[in-house]
Amino acid sequence: MEYIILIVDATTKSGISRQMEAFKSGFDQVLSVQHLKVFIEGELELILCGEHALWNSGELLDHIKFDHGYTISSPPIVDLLEIMREFNRGQQRAFLQFVTAPPRLPTGGLASLNPKLTIVRKHCVKWIDADLPSVMTCAKYMKLPPYSTKKVMKEKLLYAITEEQGSFHLS
């Protein structure tokens, strides 16, 4: 029990006290902690962590770029946008985390992503329905195979966004 208490202290209290003081000092140089008292908890969370609300279907066309083999009228893109519109809140968060790393959009929503979310054609080595979509999260860049059907695309996309969380692959 003593070991557990010391580990908790080292990871959440004394072990990070210098870093927390440095963070508070730096933060205070930008915005005085006293000024934060005018905000309620939810407002601070929005400012520091981004928006809970993800996207609405109207935003998708305005804030996603299609490139390298795909245009807005490409059948796989039409299917992808339909699938994204059908996503529930949890699936939206998982998709966002898969493509960008954080599960939330910055303040301002999709329009504030920098760089802009880009979807490109993934050239498959084997059969097109065998590959999963892949991403470069720092570039907000998703490589999407031209799946044979919308159903296959949805299955592969849901598999990728749920099962590949936390993995890192070079592509």
N, C-alpha and C positions, 0 to 999 in steps of 0.2 A: 504494500500500500504506500509506503514511503517513496518507493521508486516512482510510482505513478504520479504522486503528488509533485515530486521534483521534476518529472518530465513535463507535466502540465504547466508548472511554473516557468520552466525554461522556454517552452514554446509559446506561451501566451502572456507572460508577465516579465520577469527579470531578464530573461534571455533576449527579449526584443525591446527592452525599455529605451536603450540608446537610439535605436532606429525609430521608435515611436516619437521620441522627443525631437529628433531631427525632422521627421515628417511634420509634426505640429509646428515647429519653428518655420519650416519652409512654407507650409500652408498659410501660416499667420503673416508671412511677408506678402503673400498674394491677396489674401482676404482675412481680415482680423476675425479670430474665432468669436469675438464679441458680436460682430455683425451677423453671424450665423444664427443668433438667437431669434432673428425676425422670421426665420423659416420654420415651418413645421417639418416633421420627420419625412413625410412623403415628398415634399419639395426638395429637400436635401438629397434624398435618394435619386430623384429624377435628374438633378444637376450632376451628381457624382457617378451614377450608374447607368444612365440612359433611360429610354422609354420602355415601359411595360408593353404598351400597345405595339404591335408589330406592323403589319402592312394591311392595307385594304386593297381590294382587287383593282381599283382604279390607279393606284400608285405603281403597280408592277411595270406597266408599259413605259411609264415616264422615267423610271429610275434604274432600269436594267439595260445593260449594253449587250448586244449580240454580235459575235465576231467570229473570224476564222472558220467559215463554212456555214454559219447560221445567220439568218436574218429574222426579223420579227414575224415573217410569214412562213418560215420553215416549219413543216409539220411537227418535228420534235419540239420546237419552241412553243407552238400552239398547244401541244399536249402538256408541256411543262407548266405553262401559265395556268391552264385549267386545273392541273394537279395542285399547284400552289394556292389557287383560289379555294380549293376544297379542303386544304389543311385546317385542322383544328388548332387551337392555341398552342398545345403541347408540340404538335408537329411543326408549327411555324418556328417555335423556339429551337427545336432540334435542328431544323433546316438551317436556321440562322447561325447556330453554333457550328454546324458542319462546314458552312461556307465562310464564315467570318471569324470564328473562334468564340467571341462572347455570345450569349444567348439573347442579348438585347440589342436593339438599334440605338445609335447615339441620339441625343436630343435633336429633334428635327426629322427623325425617321429615315426611310430609305434615301431621301434626298440628301441627307448628311453623310452617307457612306463615302469615304475617301480612301482609296479609289472607288469608283462606281462598281457595283456588282456586275461582273462580266460572265456571260455564258458562251462557251466555245464548243465546237464539235470535237469529240474525242475519236480519234482514229483507232479502231479496234484491230488487234493483231489476229484474233480468231473470229469467232461468230459474234455478231454485234450484241446479241442478248446475253452473252456470257460475262461481259465487263460491267463493272460498277462505275458510277460517276466518281470522279476524283476532284480534289480541290487544292488550291494554293491559298490558304486562309489570309496570309498577309497581303496578298494582292486582290483578295475577294474575287477569285477567278475559279469558275467551275467548268470542268471538262465533262461534257455530257455525250454519251454515245447516242447514235440515232436509232433508238430501240424500234423493234418491229411493230409494237402496239403501245397504246397509252397504258394499258393494264400492266404490261411488262415494265414500262418506265416507272410507274408508281411503285411496284413491288421492289425494284432495284433501288430506287431513290429512298424509300422508307427503310430498306435494309441498311443502306449506306449511312443514313443519318442517325440510325439508332444503334447499330452494331459497331460502327467504326469510331465512336466517340472515344477520345483519349489515345487513339493510335496515331502514329506518325510514319508515313511512307514517302519515299522519294519516288517521283514519277516523271 
